[in-house]
Amino acid sequence: MKRILFISALLAVSLAAGAEGLRREAGKAVLEPLQKRDSILVGDQIRLKLEIKDVAGTSSLALPEPQPEPNAPLEFLGEWQLDSTRVSKWGEKPTRYNLKASIVLTAFMGGTYNLPDLPVLVDGDTLVYRVAEPLVVTEPAVDMESFTLNDIKPPVDIPITPDLILEAISENIWIIIWIIGGIVSLALLTHLIVWLVRRRMRALKVQPAEPAHVRALRKLDEFRGEKYWKPEHQKAFYSGVTDALREYIAARYKFGAMEMTTAEVFDSLKGTDVPEDLYGEMKDLFERADFVKFAKFTAPDEDNAKVLPGAVRFVTETYQQEIAGKKA
């Protein structure tokens, strides 16, 4: 319908231009109350309706904004609404239409009002619709003889008594229970949150840094036992021992032993306070660990038995030399 029909708010000019010689009676417009009663009261709404018959599918259509009599307390609400009541087709394409148009109006003062003729422009022809009956608007009847103008009544002052309080509580007992339950739940939830936060804060407190030699000896102690010497466990055994030593060397001698190769670690240890016998023993240990981890080498039990004692001796002797150097 939007593709076929064209509604213009500037219809008055178009109608005036096409009215000469083309103006003709088209039918009656009717008033239909939206409230189902014989007459309408002030402020009620009523629908003004008309039907436009046999409109070609290619026609242009313009509807006016109704102009009531001067000073008439009428108001039109919204815009014209269009709907088709019959459609004639040729094949799949619509050719002729019967259209219904309607608009809602209301009145804010009682009285009888005649509505103006409604001109509708269709392809240059002006079709004139006349409202069949006047609009009668009635006002609520007021008996002025018995009518008395009263002031606004003040609030009733009801005294608060124990019975009144108990009645209010009994009428709203479930609301009160829900409020008390909500307050208790909120208090418990707040207490739980505070407790969890305090517990978390205690857990996050910074513990004193454990000395590097103590940490290394504790980690080395985890690998005591011949069960780690079995071929299927040797990779984890040698990796754990050398990682503990790398961490200690990084902390003791201040270089990145954790990211270095074995050759780089022992190149960096040259010239330090590591005794030559410990230096050679630890280098053999690290190289053997590389064979176990990367070449699937299985170390004999006599070599495995020397791993932990040598690692512990390396940590304790280098730590003692550090203490002696500080005292000197």
N, C-alpha and C positions, 0 to 999 in steps of 0.2 A: 504493500500500500504506500510506503514511503517513497518508492521509486516512481509511482504513478501520480500521486497527489501532491500538490504544492500549496501550503497554507501560508499566507502573508499577513504580517501585522500591519502593513500599510495598505490595506484593502480599500480604504475610503477613496484614495486617488484613482485606483483602477476602476472602481464601480462608477465613479462620476464620469470617467472617460468613456465607459462602454454602455452607459445607461440610455443614450438617445436611440430610439427606434428598436432597441433590443430588450426592453424591460417587459416582463410578462409574469402573470400570476402562476405560481407553481404548486401551492397547496397550503396547508395549515400547519403551524407549529403548536405543540401541546405542552402543557405544564404537568409534570408528574411529581407529586410529593415524595420525598425520600422517607418521611415518616408516614405510615399508613393511617391517615385520618382525612376527614373531609376538608379541613382548612389548616393553615399553618399559623403558628404563633411567632411572635417577634424572635428573631434569631434562628428559627428553623431554616432548613435548606430545601430547595426545590429544584428539579431538573427541567431545563428548557430543551425540548427535543424537536427535530424536524427530519424529514426523509427526502433525499435527493435521488430521483429515479432515473434509470437508463443513462448512466454516465459512461462515456467511452473509455476504454482502457488507456488511451493516450491523452486524455483530457487533462487540462490544468484547472485547479479548483482553488477558490479563495473564499474564506469565511470571515465575516466582520466581527469586530468586538461590539456587542450590543450596546446601544446608547439609550439608557432610560430617559424618561422625562426630566427636565431640569428640576433640581432640588428634590427629586424622588430619592428616598433613603434606601436605595437598592445597591447591592454590590455583587458583581460576578466573580466567582471563585475559580481560579485555574483557567485553563484554556479549553477550546473546543476539543471534544473527543470524537473520533471517527471510527466507524465500523461498517463492514459490508454485510448486507442482508441477503443478496443474491448475486451470483457471479455466472455470467455466460462465457463459454469458452469456445474457441475454434482450435481444435487439436489440444495442445498443451498450453496455449497462450490465452490468458483472459482477454475478453473483448468488451463486455458491457458489465456495469456494476449498478446495483441499488445500494445507496449509502445512507447510514443514519449518523446524524451529528447531534451532539448534546453538550450542554454546559450547565454548571450549577450556579444558582444565585441565591441570595438571602436578603432579608429586610430587617432593619433595626428600628422600625417604627410602624405602629399599626396603621392600616388604611387600605384603600383599594387603588391599585396601580395598573394602568394600561401599558403594556410593553410595546415598543415600536416595531414596525415591519422589519423583517430580516432579509436583506438582499444577499444573494449568493451568486458569485460570478463563476460561470462554467464556460470556458472557451469563448469569452466575449459576451455571452448572453447573461443578463441579470435576471435571476429567478427570485421572485418576491414571495416570502412566507409571512403569513399573518398569524399572530397568537390567537388561539380560539377563544380564550376567556381571560378576563382581567385577573390579576393576582390580588387575592384578598388576604390581608395579614391582620390577625387579631391580637389583642393584648390581654394578659390575664385580668380577669374581672376582680375588682376590689370594691367591697361594700364600704363606701366612705362614711356612711352613717355609724356603722359599728366599728370602724377602723380606729385604732388607738396607736399612736406612735410611742413606742417604749424605748427606753435607753438600754444600752448593752448591760446584761446582767453581770455582776462581778462574780469571781470564782467563789464557790461555796466553801466556807471555812469549816472544815471537819476536824474536830479535836482528835489528837493522836492518843489512843488508849491502848492498854495491853491487848485487849481483844482484837483491836484493829491491826496491831502488829502481828499477832498470831495468825490472823486471817490472811494477811499479805504474805507471810512466810509459807503457809499451807498452800496458797494458790501458786506460789513460785518456787516450790520446794525443789523441783528438778533443776531449775535454773541455778538455784543456790548451790546444789550438789555439784553441778558442772563447774561453777565458778571456783568452789573450794578445791575440787579435784584438779582443775587447771592450775591453781596457785601451788598446790602441793607438788604436782608433776613438774612445774617450772622450777620450783625450789630444788627438787631432787636432781633434775637435769643440770641445773647450775652447779650444784655441789659436785656432781659427777665430772662435769667439764673442768672445774677448778682442780679436782683431784688428779685428773688425767694430765692437765697442764703442768701441775707441780711435779708429778712423777716423771713426766718427760723432761722437765727442766733439770731435775736431779740426775737423770740419766745422761743429759748432755753436758753436765759440768765437766770441765776439762780436768782430766786426771794428770797428776805429775808425770812427766815424761820418764819412761822406764830407761835406765841406762842401756846403751847398745850392747855391752858385753852380757848383761843379765838377760836381755831379750834373746840374744843369740844362744846362750847356754840353755835357756828354757826350750827353745825350738829344737836344738840338737838333742835334748833329752827325750823328745817325743819319738826318736828313731832308735832307741835302744832295743835290742832283742834280735835274735837270729832269724826271726820270721821275715825280716826285711831283706835277708840275703838270698832268698829264693829267686830263681831267674825271673819269675813273673812279677816280683815286687821290686827288683833292683832299680828299675827306671825311676820309680817314685822315691826310693831310698836315696839314690845319688842326687836327684833333683832337689829333694828337701834339704839335704845337708849342704849342698853347694849354694842354694838360695839363701839359707841362713848365714853362711859365711860371706856371701856377696853383700847382704844387707849390713852385716857388721863392718866389713871393709869400707863400704860407702860412708857409713857414719864415722868410723875411726879415722880414715885417711882422706875424707872429703873429696871423693871423685865418684863419678857415676858408674860404679861397678855393676849395677843391675842391668844396664843396657850394653855392657861391653862384652866382647868375646873373651875367651880364656887368655889368649895371647895379649890382648890389650890390658886386661886386669893385671897380669904379672909384669908387663912392661911398666905400668904405672907404679907397681910396688917396688921396683928397683930403686935403690937409694934411700929407702925408708928404714925404720928401725926393726924390720922383720929379720930375725936371725936367718943365716944362710941355710941351715939344716931345715928349719920350718918352711922357708921359701921353697926349697926343692921338694919337700914332702907335699906341700899344698898344691904345687904346680902339677905333680904327678897325680894327685887326687882329682883335680879339676879336669886334666886330660883324660883320665880313665872314665870320669863321669860323662864326658862328651862322647866317648866310644859307646858307653852303655846306652845313653839317651838317643844317639843319632845313628849308630852303626850296629845296633842290636848285639853288642858285645856282652858276654856273660862273664863277670869277674869271679875269680876263685875265692873260696871262703877265707884263705889267709890274707888276701887283700881287703876283703870286706871287714875283717875283724880289726884292721888298723884304722878304718875310716873315722869312727867316732872319737877314739882316743886322740888321734892326730888333730882333728878339728877342735876338740876341747882345749888341747894344749896350745893351739895357735891363738885361740881367743884369750885364754888366761895369761899367756906370756906377753902378748902384745899389749894387753890391758895393764899389766904390771909395769911394763916399760913406760907406758903413758903416765902412770902415777909417779914413777920415779923421775921422769922428765919434769913433771910439774913441781915436785919438791925441790929439784935442783934449781 
